[in-house]
Amino acid sequence: MKIAEIGNLIEFKDGLQGIVEKVNENSVIVDLTYMENYRDYDLEEKTVVNHKNYKIIKESVNV
């Protein structure tokens, strides 16, 4: 399993996507505002995702 790095675009939980802002030992903190429709999901701007629960879509996305 490859661990995401800061700036990576990841996908998790039924298609949600976000940019990794911080990498912790067991999880990453993700900025969901990358998705144009993130407000449609009634979510906070950031969330925590365990390393086991995402896949890396793109390396180092520029935002």
mmCIF file of the N, C-alpha and C atoms, coordinates in Angstrom:
data_MODEL
# 
_entry.id   MODEL 
# 
loop_
_atom_site.group_PDB 
_atom_site.id 
_atom_site.type_symbol 
_atom_site.label_atom_id 
_atom_site.label_alt_id 
_atom_site.label_comp_id 
_atom_site.label_asym_id 
_atom_site.label_entity_id 
_atom_site.label_seq_id 
_atom_site.pdbx_PDB_ins_code 
_atom_site.Cartn_x 
_atom_site.Cartn_y 
_atom_site.Cartn_z 
_atom_site.occupancy 
_atom_site.B_iso_or_equiv 
_atom_site.pdbx_formal_charge 
_atom_site.auth_seq_id 
_atom_site.auth_comp_id 
_atom_site.auth_asym_id 
_atom_site.auth_atom_id 
_atom_site.pdbx_PDB_model_num 
ATOM 1   N N  . MET A 1 1  ? 0.848   -1.184 0.000  1.00 0.00 ? 1  MET A N  1 
ATOM 2   C CA . MET A 1 1  ? 0.000   0.000  0.000  1.00 0.00 ? 1  MET A CA 1 
ATOM 3   C C  . MET A 1 1  ? 0.891   1.245  0.000  1.00 0.00 ? 1  MET A C  1 
ATOM 4   N N  . LYS A 1 2  ? 0.664   2.109  -0.947 1.00 0.00 ? 2  LYS A N  1 
ATOM 5   C CA . LYS A 1 2  ? 1.426   3.350  -1.026 1.00 0.00 ? 2  LYS A CA 1 
ATOM 6   C C  . LYS A 1 2  ? 0.705   4.429  -0.223 1.00 0.00 ? 2  LYS A C  1 
ATOM 7   N N  . ILE A 1 3  ? 1.443   5.124  0.614  1.00 0.00 ? 3  ILE A N  1 
ATOM 8   C CA . ILE A 1 3  ? 0.872   6.193  1.431  1.00 0.00 ? 3  ILE A CA 1 
ATOM 9   C C  . ILE A 1 3  ? 0.932   7.497  0.656  1.00 0.00 ? 3  ILE A C  1 
ATOM 10  N N  . ALA A 1 4  ? -0.178  8.235  0.695  1.00 0.00 ? 4  ALA A N  1 
ATOM 11  C CA . ALA A 1 4  ? -0.254  9.511  -0.019 1.00 0.00 ? 4  ALA A CA 1 
ATOM 12  C C  . ALA A 1 4  ? 0.709   10.533 0.578  1.00 0.00 ? 4  ALA A C  1 
ATOM 13  N N  . GLU A 1 5  ? 1.061   11.497 -0.228 1.00 0.00 ? 5  GLU A N  1 
ATOM 14  C CA . GLU A 1 5  ? 1.924   12.602 0.204  1.00 0.00 ? 5  GLU A CA 1 
ATOM 15  C C  . GLU A 1 5  ? 1.144   13.901 0.092  1.00 0.00 ? 5  GLU A C  1 
ATOM 16  N N  . ILE A 1 6  ? 1.643   14.937 0.723  1.00 0.00 ? 6  ILE A N  1 
ATOM 17  C CA . ILE A 1 6  ? 1.006   16.251 0.664  1.00 0.00 ? 6  ILE A CA 1 
ATOM 18  C C  . ILE A 1 6  ? 0.882   16.679 -0.797 1.00 0.00 ? 6  ILE A C  1 
ATOM 19  N N  . GLY A 1 7  ? -0.310  17.124 -1.171 1.00 0.00 ? 7  GLY A N  1 
ATOM 20  C CA . GLY A 1 7  ? -0.554  17.575 -2.535 1.00 0.00 ? 7  GLY A CA 1 
ATOM 21  C C  . GLY A 1 7  ? -1.181  16.526 -3.435 1.00 0.00 ? 7  GLY A C  1 
ATOM 22  N N  . ASN A 1 8  ? -1.202  15.267 -3.002 1.00 0.00 ? 8  ASN A N  1 
ATOM 23  C CA . ASN A 1 8  ? -1.814  14.199 -3.809 1.00 0.00 ? 8  ASN A CA 1 
ATOM 24  C C  . ASN A 1 8  ? -3.327  14.333 -3.805 1.00 0.00 ? 8  ASN A C  1 
ATOM 25  N N  . LEU A 1 9  ? -3.940  13.961 -4.913 1.00 0.00 ? 9  LEU A N  1 
ATOM 26  C CA . LEU A 1 9  ? -5.394  13.865 -5.013 1.00 0.00 ? 9  LEU A CA 1 
ATOM 27  C C  . LEU A 1 9  ? -5.763  12.429 -4.687 1.00 0.00 ? 9  LEU A C  1 
ATOM 28  N N  . ILE A 1 10 ? -6.656  12.256 -3.713 1.00 0.00 ? 10 ILE A N  1 
ATOM 29  C CA . ILE A 1 10 ? -7.083  10.908 -3.349 1.00 0.00 ? 10 ILE A CA 1 
ATOM 30  C C  . ILE A 1 10 ? -8.590  10.766 -3.512 1.00 0.00 ? 10 ILE A C  1 
ATOM 31  N N  . GLU A 1 11 ? -9.023  9.515  -3.626 1.00 0.00 ? 11 GLU A N  1 
ATOM 32  C CA . GLU A 1 11 ? -10.444 9.208  -3.708 1.00 0.00 ? 11 GLU A CA 1 
ATOM 33  C C  . GLU A 1 11 ? -10.773 8.230  -2.592 1.00 0.00 ? 11 GLU A C  1 
ATOM 34  N N  . PHE A 1 12 ? -11.925 8.432  -1.959 1.00 0.00 ? 12 PHE A N  1 
ATOM 35  C CA . PHE A 1 12 ? -12.325 7.590  -0.842 1.00 0.00 ? 12 PHE A CA 1 
ATOM 36  C C  . PHE A 1 12 ? -13.844 7.607  -0.726 1.00 0.00 ? 12 PHE A C  1 
ATOM 37  N N  . LYS A 1 13 ? -14.369 6.711  0.050  1.00 0.00 ? 13 LYS A N  1 
ATOM 38  C CA . LYS A 1 13 ? -15.785 6.669  0.408  1.00 0.00 ? 13 LYS A CA 1 
ATOM 39  C C  . LYS A 1 13 ? -16.730 6.995  -0.747 1.00 0.00 ? 13 LYS A C  1 
ATOM 40  N N  . ASP A 1 14 ? -16.930 6.061  -1.629 1.00 0.00 ? 14 ASP A N  1 
ATOM 41  C CA . ASP A 1 14 ? -17.897 6.187  -2.724 1.00 0.00 ? 14 ASP A CA 1 
ATOM 42  C C  . ASP A 1 14 ? -17.672 7.376  -3.644 1.00 0.00 ? 14 ASP A C  1 
ATOM 43  N N  . GLY A 1 15 ? -16.414 7.661  -3.974 1.00 0.00 ? 15 GLY A N  1 
ATOM 44  C CA . GLY A 1 15 ? -16.127 8.667  -4.986 1.00 0.00 ? 15 GLY A CA 1 
ATOM 45  C C  . GLY A 1 15 ? -15.791 10.056 -4.505 1.00 0.00 ? 15 GLY A C  1 
ATOM 46  N N  . LEU A 1 16 ? -15.777 10.306 -3.202 1.00 0.00 ? 16 LEU A N  1 
ATOM 47  C CA . LEU A 1 16 ? -15.351 11.618 -2.723 1.00 0.00 ? 16 LEU A CA 1 
ATOM 48  C C  . LEU A 1 16 ? -13.873 11.788 -3.036 1.00 0.00 ? 16 LEU A C  1 
ATOM 49  N N  . GLN A 1 17 ? -13.477 13.032 -3.367 1.00 0.00 ? 17 GLN A N  1 
ATOM 50  C CA . GLN A 1 17 ? -12.086 13.312 -3.687 1.00 0.00 ? 17 GLN A CA 1 
ATOM 51  C C  . GLN A 1 17 ? -11.609 14.523 -2.905 1.00 0.00 ? 17 GLN A C  1 
ATOM 52  N N  . GLY A 1 18 ? -10.306 14.561 -2.653 1.00 0.00 ? 18 GLY A N  1 
ATOM 53  C CA . GLY A 1 18 ? -9.736  15.695 -1.955 1.00 0.00 ? 18 GLY A CA 1 
ATOM 54  C C  . GLY A 1 18 ? -8.226  15.711 -2.085 1.00 0.00 ? 18 GLY A C  1 
ATOM 55  N N  . ILE A 1 19 ? -7.658  16.835 -1.662 1.00 0.00 ? 19 ILE A N  1 
ATOM 56  C CA . ILE A 1 19 ? -6.218  17.051 -1.706 1.00 0.00 ? 19 ILE A CA 1 
ATOM 57  C C  . ILE A 1 19 ? -5.643  16.804 -0.315 1.00 0.00 ? 19 ILE A C  1 
ATOM 58  N N  . VAL A 1 20 ? -4.591  16.009 -0.238 1.00 0.00 ? 20 VAL A N  1 
ATOM 59  C CA . VAL A 1 20 ? -3.949  15.713 1.037  1.00 0.00 ? 20 VAL A CA 1 
ATOM 60  C C  . VAL A 1 20 ? -3.218  16.959 1.534  1.00 0.00 ? 20 VAL A C  1 
ATOM 61  N N  . GLU A 1 21 ? -3.538  17.375 2.759  1.00 0.00 ? 21 GLU A N  1 
ATOM 62  C CA . GLU A 1 21 ? -2.879  18.539 3.360  1.00 0.00 ? 21 GLU A CA 1 
ATOM 63  C C  . GLU A 1 21 ? -1.862  18.151 4.423  1.00 0.00 ? 21 GLU A C  1 
ATOM 64  N N  . LYS A 1 22 ? -2.092  17.005 5.095  1.00 0.00 ? 22 LYS A N  1 
ATOM 65  C CA . LYS A 1 22 ? -1.174  16.560 6.134  1.00 0.00 ? 22 LYS A CA 1 
ATOM 66  C C  . LYS A 1 22 ? -1.196  15.045 6.180  1.00 0.00 ? 22 LYS A C  1 
ATOM 67  N N  . VAL A 1 23 ? -0.020  14.471 6.380  1.00 0.00 ? 23 VAL A N  1 
ATOM 68  C CA . VAL A 1 23 ? 0.106   13.026 6.488  1.00 0.00 ? 23 VAL A CA 1 
ATOM 69  C C  . VAL A 1 23 ? 0.449   12.684 7.930  1.00 0.00 ? 23 VAL A C  1 
ATOM 70  N N  . ASN A 1 24 ? -0.388  11.846 8.548  1.00 0.00 ? 24 ASN A N  1 
ATOM 71  C CA . ASN A 1 24 ? -0.156  11.366 9.907  1.00 0.00 ? 24 ASN A CA 1 
ATOM 72  C C  . ASN A 1 24 ? 0.276   9.907  9.840  1.00 0.00 ? 24 ASN A C  1 
ATOM 73  N N  . GLU A 1 25 ? 0.563   9.317  10.994 1.00 0.00 ? 25 GLU A N  1 
ATOM 74  C CA . GLU A 1 25 ? 1.032   7.933  11.035 1.00 0.00 ? 25 GLU A CA 1 
ATOM 75  C C  . GLU A 1 25 ? 0.016   6.962  10.436 1.00 0.00 ? 25 GLU A C  1 
ATOM 76  N N  . ASN A 1 26 ? -1.267  7.131  10.766 1.00 0.00 ? 26 ASN A N  1 
ATOM 77  C CA . ASN A 1 26 ? -2.294  6.199  10.321 1.00 0.00 ? 26 ASN A CA 1 
ATOM 78  C C  . ASN A 1 26 ? -3.330  6.795  9.389  1.00 0.00 ? 26 ASN A C  1 
ATOM 79  N N  . SER A 1 27 ? -3.203  8.087  9.083  1.00 0.00 ? 27 SER A N  1 
ATOM 80  C CA . SER A 1 27 ? -4.244  8.752  8.301  1.00 0.00 ? 27 SER A CA 1 
ATOM 81  C C  . SER A 1 27 ? -3.700  9.991  7.604  1.00 0.00 ? 27 SER A C  1 
ATOM 82  N N  . VAL A 1 28 ? -4.566  10.575 6.765  1.00 0.00 ? 28 VAL A N  1 
ATOM 83  C CA . VAL A 1 28 ? -4.247  11.845 6.117  1.00 0.00 ? 28 VAL A CA 1 
ATOM 84  C C  . VAL A 1 28 ? -5.384  12.828 6.384  1.00 0.00 ? 28 VAL A C  1 
ATOM 85  N N  . ILE A 1 29 ? -5.066  14.099 6.396  1.00 0.00 ? 29 ILE A N  1 
ATOM 86  C CA . ILE A 1 29 ? -6.077  15.146 6.477  1.00 0.00 ? 29 ILE A CA 1 
ATOM 87  C C  . ILE A 1 29 ? -6.266  15.672 5.068  1.00 0.00 ? 29 ILE A C  1 
ATOM 88  N N  . VAL A 1 30 ? -7.541  15.711 4.643  1.00 0.00 ? 30 VAL A N  1 
ATOM 89  C CA . VAL A 1 30 ? -7.874  15.982 3.245  1.00 0.00 ? 30 VAL A CA 1 
ATOM 90  C C  . VAL A 1 30 ? -8.751  17.223 3.129  1.00 0.00 ? 30 VAL A C  1 
ATOM 91  N N  . ASP A 1 31 ? -8.426  18.088 2.174  1.00 0.00 ? 31 ASP A N  1 
ATOM 92  C CA . ASP A 1 31 ? -9.243  19.261 1.854  1.00 0.00 ? 31 ASP A CA 1 
ATOM 93  C C  . ASP A 1 31 ? -10.236 18.859 0.768  1.00 0.00 ? 31 ASP A C  1 
ATOM 94  N N  . LEU A 1 32 ? -11.518 18.899 1.105  1.00 0.00 ? 32 LEU A N  1 
ATOM 95  C CA . LEU A 1 32 ? -12.559 18.467 0.176  1.00 0.00 ? 32 LEU A CA 1 
ATOM 96  C C  . LEU A 1 32 ? -13.017 19.561 -0.772 1.00 0.00 ? 32 LEU A C  1 
ATOM 97  N N  . THR A 1 33 ? -12.580 20.791 -0.567 1.00 0.00 ? 33 THR A N  1 
ATOM 98  C CA . THR A 1 33 ? -13.041 21.890 -1.418 1.00 0.00 ? 33 THR A CA 1 
ATOM 99  C C  . THR A 1 33 ? -12.533 21.761 -2.851 1.00 0.00 ? 33 THR A C  1 
ATOM 100 N N  . TYR A 1 34 ? -11.646 20.817 -3.108 1.00 0.00 ? 34 TYR A N  1 
ATOM 101 C CA . TYR A 1 34 ? -11.188 20.534 -4.472 1.00 0.00 ? 34 TYR A CA 1 
ATOM 102 C C  . TYR A 1 34 ? -12.372 20.135 -5.353 1.00 0.00 ? 34 TYR A C  1 
ATOM 103 N N  . MET A 1 35 ? -13.332 19.423 -4.763 1.00 0.00 ? 35 MET A N  1 
ATOM 104 C CA . MET A 1 35 ? -14.519 19.003 -5.513 1.00 0.00 ? 35 MET A CA 1 
ATOM 105 C C  . MET A 1 35 ? -15.438 20.200 -5.678 1.00 0.00 ? 35 MET A C  1 
ATOM 106 N N  . GLU A 1 36 ? -15.850 20.474 -6.897 1.00 0.00 ? 36 GLU A N  1 
ATOM 107 C CA . GLU A 1 36 ? -16.726 21.611 -7.147 1.00 0.00 ? 36 GLU A CA 1 
ATOM 108 C C  . GLU A 1 36 ? -18.059 21.465 -6.424 1.00 0.00 ? 36 GLU A C  1 
ATOM 109 N N  . ASN A 1 37 ? -18.514 20.235 -6.246 1.00 0.00 ? 37 ASN A N  1 
ATOM 110 C CA . ASN A 1 37 ? -19.826 20.006 -5.646 1.00 0.00 ? 37 ASN A CA 1 
ATOM 111 C C  . ASN A 1 37 ? -19.750 19.544 -4.188 1.00 0.00 ? 37 ASN A C  1 
ATOM 112 N N  . TYR A 1 38 ? -18.666 19.849 -3.482 1.00 0.00 ? 38 TYR A N  1 
ATOM 113 C CA . TYR A 1 38 ? -18.536 19.336 -2.120 1.00 0.00 ? 38 TYR A CA 1 
ATOM 114 C C  . TYR A 1 38 ? -19.641 19.846 -1.205 1.00 0.00 ? 38 TYR A C  1 
ATOM 115 N N  . ARG A 1 39 ? -20.192 21.019 -1.470 1.00 0.00 ? 39 ARG A N  1 
ATOM 116 C CA . ARG A 1 39 ? -21.286 21.552 -0.641 1.00 0.00 ? 39 ARG A CA 1 
ATOM 117 C C  . ARG A 1 39 ? -22.571 20.730 -0.807 1.00 0.00 ? 39 ARG A C  1 
ATOM 118 N N  . ASP A 1 40 ? -22.724 20.077 -1.933 1.00 0.00 ? 40 ASP A N  1 
ATOM 119 C CA . ASP A 1 40 ? -23.895 19.222 -2.156 1.00 0.00 ? 40 ASP A CA 1 
ATOM 120 C C  . ASP A 1 40 ? -23.930 18.059 -1.172 1.00 0.00 ? 40 ASP A C  1 
ATOM 121 N N  . TYR A 1 41 ? -22.764 17.667 -0.668 1.00 0.00 ? 41 TYR A N  1 
ATOM 122 C CA . TYR A 1 41 ? -22.678 16.544 0.255  1.00 0.00 ? 41 TYR A CA 1 
ATOM 123 C C  . TYR A 1 41 ? -22.861 16.961 1.715  1.00 0.00 ? 41 TYR A C  1 
ATOM 124 N N  . ASP A 1 42 ? -22.983 18.258 1.974  1.00 0.00 ? 42 ASP A N  1 
ATOM 125 C CA . ASP A 1 42 ? -23.137 18.774 3.336  1.00 0.00 ? 42 ASP A CA 1 
ATOM 126 C C  . ASP A 1 42 ? -21.998 18.288 4.238  1.00 0.00 ? 42 ASP A C  1 
ATOM 127 N N  . LEU A 1 43 ? -20.762 18.481 3.770  1.00 0.00 ? 43 LEU A N  1 
ATOM 128 C CA . LEU A 1 43 ? -19.572 18.058 4.495  1.00 0.00 ? 43 LEU A CA 1 
ATOM 129 C C  . LEU A 1 43 ? -18.774 19.261 4.966  1.00 0.00 ? 43 LEU A C  1 
ATOM 130 N N  . GLU A 1 44 ? -17.934 19.032 5.960  1.00 0.00 ? 44 GLU A N  1 
ATOM 131 C CA . GLU A 1 44 ? -16.969 20.044 6.366  1.00 0.00 ? 44 GLU A CA 1 
ATOM 132 C C  . GLU A 1 44 ? -15.923 20.186 5.257  1.00 0.00 ? 44 GLU A C  1 
ATOM 133 N N  . GLU A 1 45 ? -15.132 21.253 5.313  1.00 0.00 ? 45 GLU A N  1 
ATOM 134 C CA . GLU A 1 45 ? -14.114 21.471 4.284  1.00 0.00 ? 45 GLU A CA 1 
ATOM 135 C C  . GLU A 1 45 ? -12.988 20.447 4.355  1.00 0.00 ? 45 GLU A C  1 
ATOM 136 N N  . LYS A 1 46 ? -12.713 19.924 5.554  1.00 0.00 ? 46 LYS A N  1 
ATOM 137 C CA . LYS A 1 46 ? -11.618 18.968 5.727  1.00 0.00 ? 46 LYS A CA 1 
ATOM 138 C C  . LYS A 1 46 ? -12.116 17.736 6.461  1.00 0.00 ? 46 LYS A C  1 
ATOM 139 N N  . THR A 1 47 ? -11.426 16.620 6.207  1.00 0.00 ? 47 THR A N  1 
ATOM 140 C CA . THR A 1 47 ? -11.763 15.378 6.889  1.00 0.00 ? 47 THR A CA 1 
ATOM 141 C C  . THR A 1 47 ? -10.505 14.536 7.053  1.00 0.00 ? 47 THR A C  1 
ATOM 142 N N  . VAL A 1 48 ? -10.610 13.520 7.900  1.00 0.00 ? 48 VAL A N  1 
ATOM 143 C CA . VAL A 1 48 ? -9.507  12.595 8.142  1.00 0.00 ? 48 VAL A CA 1 
ATOM 144 C C  . VAL A 1 48 ? -9.853  11.260 7.494  1.00 0.00 ? 48 VAL A C  1 
ATOM 145 N N  . VAL A 1 49 ? -8.889  10.681 6.775  1.00 0.00 ? 49 VAL A N  1 
ATOM 146 C CA . VAL A 1 49 ? -9.106  9.407  6.102  1.00 0.00 ? 49 VAL A CA 1 
ATOM 147 C C  . VAL A 1 49 ? -7.948  8.467  6.455  1.00 0.00 ? 49 VAL A C  1 
ATOM 148 N N  . ASN A 1 50 ? -8.279  7.272  6.913  1.00 0.00 ? 50 ASN A N  1 
ATOM 149 C CA . ASN A 1 50 ? -7.284  6.258  7.232  1.00 0.00 ? 50 ASN A CA 1 
ATOM 150 C C  . ASN A 1 50 ? -6.565  5.825  5.959  1.00 0.00 ? 50 ASN A C  1 
ATOM 151 N N  . HIS A 1 51 ? -5.287  5.476  6.085  1.00 0.00 ? 51 HIS A N  1 
ATOM 152 C CA . HIS A 1 51 ? -4.496  5.061  4.920  1.00 0.00 ? 51 HIS A CA 1 
ATOM 153 C C  . HIS A 1 51 ? -5.112  3.857  4.201  1.00 0.00 ? 51 HIS A C  1 
ATOM 154 N N  . LYS A 1 52 ? -5.845  3.018  4.906  1.00 0.00 ? 52 LYS A N  1 
ATOM 155 C CA . LYS A 1 52 ? -6.447  1.830  4.295  1.00 0.00 ? 52 LYS A CA 1 
ATOM 156 C C  . LYS A 1 52 ? -7.665  2.172  3.443  1.00 0.00 ? 52 LYS A C  1 
ATOM 157 N N  . ASN A 1 53 ? -8.195  3.400  3.578  1.00 0.00 ? 53 ASN A N  1 
ATOM 158 C CA . ASN A 1 53 ? -9.499  3.720  2.997  1.00 0.00 ? 53 ASN A CA 1 
ATOM 159 C C  . ASN A 1 53 ? -9.461  4.690  1.817  1.00 0.00 ? 53 ASN A C  1 
ATOM 160 N N  . TYR A 1 54 ? -8.335  4.845  1.159  1.00 0.00 ? 54 TYR A N  1 
ATOM 161 C CA . TYR A 1 54 ? -8.283  5.726  -0.008 1.00 0.00 ? 54 TYR A CA 1 
ATOM 162 C C  . TYR A 1 54 ? -7.377  5.132  -1.072 1.00 0.00 ? 54 TYR A C  1 
ATOM 163 N N  . LYS A 1 55 ? -7.511  5.696  -2.275 1.00 0.00 ? 55 LYS A N  1 
ATOM 164 C CA . LYS A 1 55 ? -6.541  5.379  -3.319 1.00 0.00 ? 55 LYS A CA 1 
ATOM 165 C C  . LYS A 1 55 ? -6.065  6.692  -3.926 1.00 0.00 ? 55 LYS A C  1 
ATOM 166 N N  . ILE A 1 56 ? -4.815  6.710  -4.323 1.00 0.00 ? 56 ILE A N  1 
ATOM 167 C CA . ILE A 1 56 ? -4.210  7.916  -4.903 1.00 0.00 ? 56 ILE A CA 1 
ATOM 168 C C  . ILE A 1 56 ? -4.648  8.007  -6.363 1.00 0.00 ? 56 ILE A C  1 
ATOM 169 N N  . ILE A 1 57 ? -5.259  9.141  -6.704 1.00 0.00 ? 57 ILE A N  1 
ATOM 170 C CA . ILE A 1 57 ? -5.717  9.374  -8.069 1.00 0.00 ? 57 ILE A CA 1 
ATOM 171 C C  . ILE A 1 57 ? -4.648  10.091 -8.891 1.00 0.00 ? 57 ILE A C  1 
ATOM 172 N N  . LYS A 1 58 ? -4.005  11.078 -8.269 1.00 0.00 ? 58 LYS A N  1 
ATOM 173 C CA . LYS A 1 58 ? -3.016  11.884 -8.984 1.00 0.00 ? 58 LYS A CA 1 
ATOM 174 C C  . LYS A 1 58 ? -1.960  12.365 -7.987 1.00 0.00 ? 58 LYS A C  1 
ATOM 175 N N  . GLU A 1 59 ? -0.720  12.350 -8.406 1.00 0.00 ? 59 GLU A N  1 
ATOM 176 C CA . GLU A 1 59 ? 0.384   12.815 -7.566 1.00 0.00 ? 59 GLU A CA 1 
ATOM 177 C C  . GLU A 1 59 ? 0.475   14.348 -7.613 1.00 0.00 ? 59 GLU A C  1 
ATOM 178 N N  . SER A 1 60 ? 0.722   14.958 -6.499 1.00 0.00 ? 60 SER A N  1 
ATOM 179 C CA . SER A 1 60 ? 0.977   16.397 -6.358 1.00 0.00 ? 60 SER A CA 1 
ATOM 180 C C  . SER A 1 60 ? 0.146   17.293 -7.261 1.00 0.00 ? 60 SER A C  1 
ATOM 181 N N  . VAL A 1 61 ? -1.095  17.503 -6.880 1.00 0.00 ? 61 VAL A N  1 
ATOM 182 C CA . VAL A 1 61 ? -2.005  18.379 -7.609 1.00 0.00 ? 61 VAL A CA 1 
ATOM 183 C C  . VAL A 1 61 ? -1.726  19.817 -7.195 1.00 0.00 ? 61 VAL A C  1 
ATOM 184 N N  . ASN A 1 62 ? -1.659  20.723 -8.158 1.00 0.00 ? 62 ASN A N  1 
ATOM 185 C CA . ASN A 1 62 ? -1.502  22.148 -7.855 1.00 0.00 ? 62 ASN A CA 1 
ATOM 186 C C  . ASN A 1 62 ? -2.877  22.770 -7.691 1.00 0.00 ? 62 ASN A C  1 
ATOM 187 N N  . VAL A 1 63 ? -3.100  23.389 -6.543 1.00 0.00 ? 63 VAL A N  1 
ATOM 188 C CA . VAL A 1 63 ? -4.397  24.031 -6.291 1.00 0.00 ? 63 VAL A CA 1 
ATOM 189 C C  . VAL A 1 63 ? -4.249  25.507 -6.198 1.00 0.00 ? 63 VAL A C  1 
# 
